[in-house]
Amino acid sequence: MTTPVPPPAAPSPSASRKETPLVASLQTLLDAEHAAVYGYGVVGARSDGPTQAQARTSYDAHRARRDELEQRIAKEGGQPRAAAPAYTLPFPVETQADATRLAVVLEEGIAAHIADLVAAASGDARVAAAKWLQEAAIAAVPWRGASVAFPGLPEKAAGGGAPGTPTGVS
């Protein structure tokens, strides 16, 4: 069984040097992308027809983002962390409905990490992260069946602002 958002990985060689907040956020997103690639392998294995084709598209998209993250981390002076050999899923995936539910969990987890990166980044890195967040929001729609108002911010998407305040009021 796999967790789409893995526990902290063993320290990378770059951890011996002080990572910048940007590199740390990129590494965290890379960890989540490694887990998503693994998770979409499970989604594809438990799906068929158009759902399996969508799983393949999502798998390829997460592999591409993973590869781009590895390049960005290296460009920023970090050493990209390797994927774990396996990940623990948040629940058993035995049916196509389970696979669809896993895809939603994967996309929501990725969006949360990308939103964190948007907050930690500036300049070109922030622009790239905002683009990734938009892509993640769009990619989640077929799996979830609907969009959310604030992708990556479940506390906002679940019904608005702080408890006891009307939606849209902060």
C-alpha positions as CSV (number, residue, x, y, z in Angstrom):
1,M,0.0,0.0,0.0
2,T,1.4,3.5,-0.8
3,T,1.2,7.0,0.6
4,P,1.1,9.5,-2.2
5,V,3.1,11.9,0.0
6,P,6.0,9.8,1.3
7,P,7.6,10.3,4.7
8,P,10.8,12.3,4.7
9,A,13.4,10.5,2.7
10,A,16.9,9.9,4.0
11,P,19.1,12.9,3.8
12,S,20.4,13.6,0.4
13,P,24.0,14.6,-0.3
14,S,22.8,18.1,-0.6
15,A,21.3,17.9,2.9
16,S,24.9,18.1,4.3
17,R,25.0,21.5,2.8
18,K,22.4,24.0,3.9
19,E,19.6,23.8,1.3
20,T,17.8,27.0,0.5
21,P,14.1,27.2,1.2
22,L,13.5,27.0,-2.5
23,V,15.6,23.8,-2.9
24,A,13.9,22.3,0.1
25,S,10.5,23.0,-1.4
26,L,11.6,21.6,-4.8
27,Q,12.9,18.5,-3.0
28,T,9.6,18.0,-1.2
29,L,7.6,18.4,-4.4
30,L,10.1,15.9,-6.1
31,D,9.4,13.4,-3.3
32,A,5.6,13.8,-4.0
33,E,6.1,13.4,-7.7
34,H,8.1,10.2,-7.2
35,A,5.2,8.9,-5.2
36,A,2.7,10.0,-7.8
37,V,4.6,8.2,-10.5
38,Y,4.5,5.1,-8.4
39,G,0.8,5.6,-7.5
40,Y,-0.2,6.1,-11.1
41,G,1.4,2.8,-11.9
42,V,-1.1,1.3,-9.5
43,V,-4.0,3.4,-10.9
44,G,-3.2,2.1,-14.4
45,A,-3.0,-1.5,-13.2
46,R,-6.4,-1.3,-11.6
47,S,-8.1,0.5,-14.5
48,D,-9.1,-0.3,-18.1
49,G,-10.4,1.5,-21.2
50,P,-10.5,5.3,-21.0
51,T,-9.7,5.3,-17.3
52,Q,-6.5,3.4,-18.0
53,A,-5.6,5.8,-20.8
54,Q,-6.2,8.8,-18.5
55,A,-3.9,7.1,-15.9
56,R,-1.2,6.7,-18.6
57,T,-1.5,10.4,-19.4
58,S,-1.3,11.4,-15.7
59,Y,1.7,9.0,-15.3
60,D,3.5,10.6,-18.2
61,A,2.7,14.1,-16.9
62,H,4.1,13.4,-13.4
63,R,7.2,11.8,-14.9
64,A,7.8,14.9,-17.0
65,R,7.4,17.2,-14.0
66,R,9.6,14.9,-11.9
67,D,12.3,15.2,-14.6
68,E,11.9,19.0,-14.7
69,L,12.2,19.2,-10.9
70,E,15.4,17.2,-10.9
71,Q,16.9,19.6,-13.4
72,R,15.7,22.7,-11.4
73,I,17.1,21.3,-8.2
74,A,20.5,20.7,-9.8
75,K,20.4,24.2,-11.4
76,E,19.8,25.6,-7.9
77,G,22.8,23.7,-6.5
78,G,21.0,20.8,-4.9
79,Q,21.2,17.0,-5.4
80,P,17.8,15.6,-6.4
81,R,16.6,12.9,-4.1
82,A,16.0,9.5,-5.6
83,A,12.7,7.7,-5.5
84,A,12.0,5.2,-2.8
85,P,11.7,1.6,-4.1
86,A,8.0,1.5,-3.1
87,Y,5.4,3.7,-1.3
88,T,2.6,2.8,1.1
89,L,-0.8,3.5,-0.4
90,P,-3.3,5.3,1.7
91,F,-5.9,2.5,1.3
92,P,-6.2,-0.8,-0.6
93,V,-6.6,-0.4,-4.4
94,E,-8.6,-3.4,-5.6
95,T,-11.1,-1.9,-8.0
96,Q,-11.3,0.8,-10.7
97,A,-13.3,2.9,-8.3
98,D,-10.4,2.6,-5.7
99,A,-8.0,3.5,-8.5
100,T,-10.0,6.7,-9.3
101,R,-10.1,7.6,-5.6
102,L,-6.3,7.1,-5.4
103,A,-5.8,9.4,-8.4
104,V,-7.8,12.1,-6.6
105,V,-5.6,11.7,-3.5
106,L,-2.5,11.9,-5.6
107,E,-3.5,15.0,-7.4
108,E,-4.7,16.7,-4.2
109,G,-1.4,15.9,-2.6
110,I,0.6,17.2,-5.5
111,A,-1.4,20.4,-5.6
112,A,-0.8,21.0,-1.9
113,H,3.0,20.6,-2.4
114,I,2.9,22.9,-5.5
115,A,1.0,25.5,-3.5
116,D,3.8,25.4,-0.9
117,L,6.4,25.8,-3.6
118,V,4.5,28.9,-5.0
119,A,4.7,30.4,-1.5
120,A,8.5,29.6,-1.2
121,A,9.5,30.6,-4.7
122,S,10.0,33.9,-6.4
123,G,10.8,35.0,-10.0
124,D,10.9,32.3,-12.6
125,A,10.5,29.5,-10.1
126,R,7.3,31.0,-8.8
127,V,6.0,31.4,-12.4
128,A,6.8,27.8,-13.1
129,A,5.1,26.6,-9.8
130,A,2.0,28.7,-10.5
131,K,1.8,27.0,-14.0
132,W,2.2,23.6,-12.4
133,L,-0.5,24.4,-9.9
134,Q,-2.8,25.3,-12.8
135,E,-1.9,22.1,-14.6
136,A,-2.5,20.1,-11.4
137,A,-6.0,21.6,-11.0
138,I,-6.9,20.8,-14.6
139,A,-5.5,17.3,-14.3
140,A,-7.5,16.5,-11.2
141,V,-10.9,17.4,-12.8
142,P,-11.4,14.1,-14.7
143,W,-10.5,12.1,-11.6
144,R,-12.6,14.2,-9.1
145,G,-15.4,14.9,-11.5
146,A,-15.3,18.6,-10.7
147,S,-12.9,21.4,-10.1
148,V,-12.1,23.1,-6.7
149,A,-11.9,26.8,-6.0
150,F,-8.5,26.7,-4.4
151,P,-6.4,23.8,-5.6
152,G,-3.7,22.9,-3.1
153,L,-5.4,24.7,-0.3
154,P,-7.9,22.2,1.1
155,E,-8.8,24.5,4.0
156,K,-10.1,27.0,1.5
157,A,-11.6,24.5,-1.0
158,A,-13.6,22.7,1.8
159,G,-15.8,25.6,2.4
160,G,-14.1,28.9,2.6
161,G,-12.1,30.8,5.1
162,A,-11.6,30.4,8.8
163,P,-14.2,28.4,10.8
164,G,-17.3,30.4,11.5
165,T,-16.7,32.9,8.7
166,P,-18.8,33.1,5.5
167,T,-17.1,31.8,2.3
168,G,-15.0,34.5,0.7
169,V,-14.5,36.4,4.0
170,S,-11.1,36.2,5.6
